[in-house]
């Protein structure tokens, strides 16, 4: 439980930070696409007898770059590319699991999250990767914010739009993969949307949006993990449900505030 809480706080901070840009740039579907591509990466790890987290990072990172490349080329709309890779990677995952003959693996934990699945090695990986990704995103914060509003203006202003966009997608892929054991492949994308969506009901200041989003993400994760532990439920479900409750509470608060 202690490892899950430590890892959960790190993951919550990262996912909540990304959720701000996902909200501003309307990229909620891309989180779904990358997270579900992780199933193919995890299954590939089982097939090759490798650490599923490592293969998932490589696999999902490649898929994220492919989605970004297709989008930048303008041949297909982003949601079309995501829909294609969503289906293909899930299909590949099913084939890889079938070929590996390892039907007894804890797929439920990978799909929906399991606090007992967090090993010391997983925590070390989180402690190494999370600060690196966080520092990278913070160092590019101004460029990412600029990019979220208007790519053309950002390019004219000297922002290296394509490299920054690819770095953002790769960083998001890494964040999603280190989160799947705790939150699950199916539900991790919710933590890339709900914190910022909730915070947006409380403030329109962008610095406050980031701060509120991180606080909401951390509270949701800690509360969800405690509920999961006490009630013996999938951790991803309890985290997302608590985050959803906070969202609807913030929505009600915003409506009441407008009615005054």
KACOR-V889350 format. One record per pair of residues at least 12 apart in sequence whose ideal C-beta (glycine too) atoms are under 8 Angstrom apart, sorted by sequence separation. I is the first residue (numbers start at 1). J is the second residue. D is the distance in Angstrom with one decimal. If there is no record, write none. Layout:
<<I | J | D> <I | J | D>>
//
This chain:
<<44 | 56 | 7.9> <147 | 159 | 6.5> <176 | 188 | 5.5> <179 | 191 | 7.1> <18 | 31 | 7.9> <42 | 55 | 7.1> <146 | 159 | 5.6> <176 | 189 | 7.7> <196 | 209 | 6.7> <199 | 212 | 3.7> <225 | 238 | 7.3> <41 | 55 | 5.0> <42 | 56 | 5.0> <67 | 81 | 5.0> <147 | 161 | 6.3> <198 | 212 | 7.7> <199 | 213 | 4.2> <224 | 238 | 4.1> <225 | 239 | 6.8> <41 | 56 | 3.3> <44 | 59 | 5.9> <66 | 81 | 7.8> <67 | 82 | 5.9> <198 | 213 | 7.5> <223 | 238 | 8.0> <224 | 239 | 3.1> <227 | 242 | 6.9> <41 | 57 | 7.2> <143 | 159 | 5.0> <176 | 192 | 7.6> <223 | 239 | 7.9> <224 | 240 | 7.3> <41 | 58 | 6.8> <143 | 160 | 7.8> <147 | 164 | 5.9> <196 | 213 | 4.6> <199 | 216 | 5.8> <224 | 241 | 7.2> <38 | 56 | 4.7> <41 | 59 | 3.0> <67 | 85 | 6.0> <147 | 165 | 6.6> <195 | 213 | 4.3> <198 | 216 | 5.0> <221 | 239 | 5.4> <224 | 242 | 4.6> <40 | 59 | 5.7> <41 | 60 | 5.3> <66 | 85 | 6.8> <195 | 214 | 7.2> <220 | 239 | 5.8> <223 | 242 | 4.8> <224 | 243 | 7.4> <144 | 164 | 6.6> <172 | 192 | 7.5> <220 | 240 | 8.0> <38 | 59 | 7.3> <143 | 164 | 5.0> <147 | 168 | 7.7> <195 | 216 | 4.6> <37 | 59 | 6.6> <38 | 60 | 5.0> <63 | 85 | 5.4> <194 | 216 | 7.8> <195 | 217 | 4.0> <220 | 242 | 4.8> <37 | 60 | 4.9> <40 | 63 | 7.8> <194 | 217 | 8.0> <219 | 242 | 8.0> <220 | 243 | 3.8> <140 | 164 | 6.0> <144 | 168 | 6.1> <35 | 60 | 8.0> <195 | 220 | 7.2> <34 | 60 | 5.6> <37 | 63 | 4.1> <63 | 89 | 6.2> <191 | 217 | 6.5> <194 | 220 | 7.3> <217 | 243 | 7.4> <220 | 246 | 6.1> <37 | 64 | 7.7> <140 | 167 | 6.7> <216 | 243 | 7.2> <219 | 246 | 7.3> <140 | 168 | 7.5> <34 | 63 | 6.5> <191 | 220 | 7.7> <33 | 63 | 7.5> <34 | 64 | 5.2> <59 | 89 | 7.7> <191 | 221 | 7.8> <216 | 246 | 5.9> <136 | 167 | 6.9> <137 | 168 | 7.8> <34 | 67 | 7.6> <33 | 67 | 6.3> <137 | 171 | 6.0> <136 | 171 | 5.8> <30 | 67 | 6.7> <133 | 171 | 5.0> <133 | 174 | 5.6> <133 | 175 | 5.8> <182 | 225 | 7.9> <129 | 174 | 5.9> <130 | 175 | 7.9> <198 | 243 | 7.2> <194 | 240 | 7.3> <201 | 247 | 7.7> <30 | 78 | 6.9> <37 | 85 | 6.1> <41 | 89 | 8.0> <44 | 92 | 7.7> <130 | 178 | 6.7> <188 | 236 | 7.1> <191 | 239 | 7.0> <195 | 243 | 6.8> <198 | 246 | 5.2> <202 | 250 | 5.8> <29 | 78 | 7.7> <33 | 82 | 3.6> <37 | 86 | 7.3> <40 | 89 | 3.9> <43 | 92 | 7.2> <44 | 93 | 7.9> <47 | 96 | 4.6> <129 | 178 | 5.7> <187 | 236 | 4.1> <191 | 240 | 7.0> <194 | 243 | 4.2> <198 | 247 | 4.5> <201 | 250 | 3.9> <29 | 79 | 5.5> <32 | 82 | 7.3> <33 | 83 | 7.6> <36 | 86 | 5.3> <39 | 89 | 6.5> <40 | 90 | 7.0> <43 | 93 | 4.0> <46 | 96 | 6.9> <47 | 97 | 7.7> <184 | 234 | 6.8> <186 | 236 | 7.1> <187 | 237 | 6.6> <190 | 240 | 4.5> <194 | 244 | 6.4> <197 | 247 | 5.9> <201 | 251 | 5.6> <39 | 90 | 5.7> <42 | 93 | 7.1> <43 | 94 | 7.5> <46 | 97 | 6.6> <184 | 235 | 7.7> <199 | 250 | 7.7> <202 | 253 | 7.3> <30 | 82 | 5.8> <33 | 85 | 5.8> <37 | 89 | 3.9> <40 | 92 | 4.3> <41 | 93 | 8.0> <43 | 95 | 7.9> <44 | 96 | 5.3> <47 | 99 | 5.6> <126 | 178 | 5.2> <183 | 235 | 6.9> <184 | 236 | 3.5> <187 | 239 | 7.6> <191 | 243 | 6.7> <194 | 246 | 7.6> <198 | 250 | 4.6> <201 | 253 | 6.7> <202 | 254 | 7.3> <29 | 82 | 5.5> <33 | 86 | 5.0> <36 | 89 | 6.4> <40 | 93 | 4.2> <43 | 96 | 3.6> <47 | 100 | 4.2> <125 | 178 | 6.4> <182 | 235 | 5.9> <183 | 236 | 4.2> <184 | 237 | 7.8> <187 | 240 | 4.9> <190 | 243 | 6.7> <194 | 247 | 5.4> <201 | 254 | 4.1> <32 | 86 | 7.0> <36 | 90 | 5.8> <39 | 93 | 3.9> <43 | 97 | 4.8> <46 | 100 | 4.5> <182 | 236 | 7.2> <190 | 244 | 7.7> <40 | 96 | 6.8> <46 | 102 | 5.2> <122 | 178 | 7.9> <183 | 239 | 5.9> <43 | 100 | 7.1> <182 | 239 | 7.9> <183 | 240 | 7.4> <52 | 110 | 7.4> <46 | 105 | 5.8> <122 | 181 | 5.9> <145 | 206 | 6.8> <118 | 181 | 5.8> <117 | 181 | 4.9> <118 | 182 | 6.4> <113 | 180 | 7.5> <114 | 181 | 6.8> <115 | 182 | 6.8> <42 | 110 | 5.4> <113 | 181 | 6.9> <114 | 182 | 8.0> <53 | 122 | 7.0> <113 | 182 | 5.4> <110 | 180 | 6.1> <113 | 183 | 4.7> <114 | 184 | 8.0> <39 | 110 | 7.6> <110 | 181 | 6.9> <113 | 184 | 3.7> <39 | 111 | 7.6> <53 | 125 | 6.6> <109 | 181 | 6.9> <112 | 184 | 4.0> <111 | 184 | 5.3> <110 | 184 | 6.8> <111 | 185 | 5.3> <112 | 186 | 6.0> <113 | 187 | 6.8> <109 | 184 | 7.7> <110 | 185 | 5.9> <111 | 186 | 5.2> <112 | 187 | 6.6> <72 | 162 | 5.9> <72 | 165 | 7.2> <68 | 165 | 6.0> <68 | 166 | 5.5> <65 | 166 | 6.2> <68 | 169 | 4.8> <67 | 169 | 7.1> <65 | 169 | 6.5> <64 | 169 | 4.1> <65 | 170 | 6.8> <64 | 170 | 6.0> <64 | 172 | 6.7> <61 | 170 | 5.5> <64 | 173 | 4.2> <63 | 173 | 7.5> <115 | 225 | 6.0> <4 | 115 | 4.0> <7 | 118 | 5.5> <4 | 116 | 8.0> <61 | 173 | 4.7> <60 | 173 | 4.4> <61 | 174 | 7.0> <115 | 228 | 5.7> <1 | 115 | 6.5> <4 | 118 | 5.0> <115 | 229 | 6.2> <3 | 118 | 4.7> <7 | 122 | 6.8> <11 | 126 | 7.0> <113 | 228 | 7.9> <3 | 119 | 7.6> <7 | 123 | 5.4> <10 | 126 | 5.2> <14 | 130 | 5.7> <57 | 173 | 7.1> <60 | 176 | 6.6> <3 | 120 | 7.0> <6 | 123 | 6.2> <10 | 127 | 7.2> <13 | 130 | 7.5> <17 | 134 | 7.0> <57 | 174 | 6.0> <60 | 177 | 5.7> <3 | 122 | 7.6> <7 | 126 | 4.8> <11 | 130 | 7.3> <14 | 133 | 6.0> <18 | 137 | 7.3> <3 | 123 | 4.9> <6 | 126 | 7.9> <10 | 130 | 4.2> <14 | 134 | 6.1> <17 | 137 | 5.9> <57 | 177 | 4.8> <114 | 234 | 6.8> <115 | 235 | 4.6> <13 | 134 | 6.8> <24 | 145 | 7.4> <56 | 177 | 4.8> <113 | 234 | 5.4> <114 | 235 | 6.4> <25 | 147 | 7.2> <112 | 234 | 4.0> <113 | 235 | 4.2> <14 | 137 | 8.0> <21 | 144 | 5.4> <25 | 148 | 4.3> <112 | 235 | 8.0> <113 | 236 | 3.0> <21 | 145 | 7.6> <24 | 148 | 3.9> <53 | 177 | 6.3> <56 | 180 | 7.2> <112 | 236 | 4.9> <113 | 237 | 7.3> <24 | 149 | 7.0> <53 | 178 | 7.4> <112 | 237 | 6.2> <108 | 234 | 7.5> <113 | 239 | 7.3> <21 | 148 | 5.4> <53 | 181 | 7.6> <34 | 169 | 7.6> <41 | 177 | 7.4> <34 | 172 | 6.2> <38 | 176 | 6.4> <42 | 180 | 7.6> <30 | 169 | 7.6> <34 | 173 | 5.2> <38 | 177 | 5.8> <31 | 172 | 7.0> <35 | 176 | 4.9> <30 | 172 | 7.6> <34 | 176 | 5.4> <38 | 180 | 5.6> <42 | 185 | 7.5> <31 | 176 | 7.1> <35 | 180 | 7.2> <39 | 185 | 5.4> <21 | 168 | 6.9> <38 | 185 | 5.2> <36 | 185 | 6.3> <35 | 185 | 5.6> <36 | 186 | 7.8> <35 | 186 | 7.8> <18 | 171 | 7.6> <35 | 188 | 4.7> <18 | 172 | 5.6> <35 | 189 | 4.7> <34 | 189 | 8.0> <18 | 175 | 6.1> <31 | 188 | 7.6> <32 | 189 | 4.4> <31 | 189 | 4.0> <15 | 175 | 6.2> <14 | 175 | 4.6> <28 | 189 | 7.3> <31 | 192 | 3.9> <31 | 193 | 6.9> <11 | 175 | 7.5> <14 | 178 | 8.0> <15 | 179 | 6.2> <28 | 192 | 7.1> <14 | 179 | 7.6> <28 | 193 | 4.9> <11 | 178 | 6.5> <11 | 179 | 4.5> <22 | 192 | 5.1> <23 | 193 | 7.0> <7 | 178 | 8.0> <11 | 182 | 5.9> <22 | 193 | 6.2> <11 | 183 | 7.1> <19 | 191 | 7.1> <24 | 196 | 7.9> <15 | 188 | 7.4> <19 | 192 | 5.1> <23 | 196 | 4.0> <8 | 182 | 5.8> <18 | 192 | 5.6> <19 | 193 | 5.9> <22 | 196 | 6.7> <23 | 197 | 6.1> <7 | 182 | 6.0> <16 | 191 | 7.4> <19 | 194 | 7.1> <15 | 191 | 4.2> <19 | 195 | 4.7> <20 | 196 | 4.7> <15 | 192 | 5.6> <19 | 196 | 3.8> <23 | 200 | 6.4> <4 | 182 | 6.4> <19 | 197 | 7.5> <12 | 191 | 7.2> <16 | 195 | 4.0> <20 | 199 | 7.8> <11 | 191 | 7.7> <15 | 195 | 7.0> <16 | 196 | 7.1> <12 | 195 | 7.9> <20 | 206 | 7.8> <20 | 209 | 5.8> <20 | 210 | 5.4> <17 | 210 | 6.7> <20 | 213 | 5.5> <19 | 213 | 5.7> <17 | 213 | 7.2> <16 | 213 | 4.5> <17 | 214 | 6.3> <16 | 214 | 4.4> <19 | 217 | 7.2> <16 | 216 | 6.8> <13 | 214 | 5.5> <16 | 217 | 3.1> <12 | 214 | 7.4> <15 | 217 | 5.9> <16 | 218 | 7.3> <13 | 217 | 6.8> <12 | 217 | 4.0> <13 | 218 | 6.5> <12 | 218 | 4.5> <12 | 220 | 7.0> <9 | 218 | 5.8> <12 | 221 | 3.9> <11 | 221 | 6.9> <12 | 222 | 7.8> <9 | 221 | 6.7> <8 | 221 | 4.4> <9 | 222 | 7.1> <8 | 222 | 6.6> <5 | 222 | 6.6> <8 | 225 | 5.3> <5 | 225 | 6.0> <4 | 225 | 5.5> <1 | 225 | 7.5> <4 | 229 | 7.8> <1 | 229 | 5.6> <4 | 235 | 7.1> <8 | 239 | 7.8>>
//
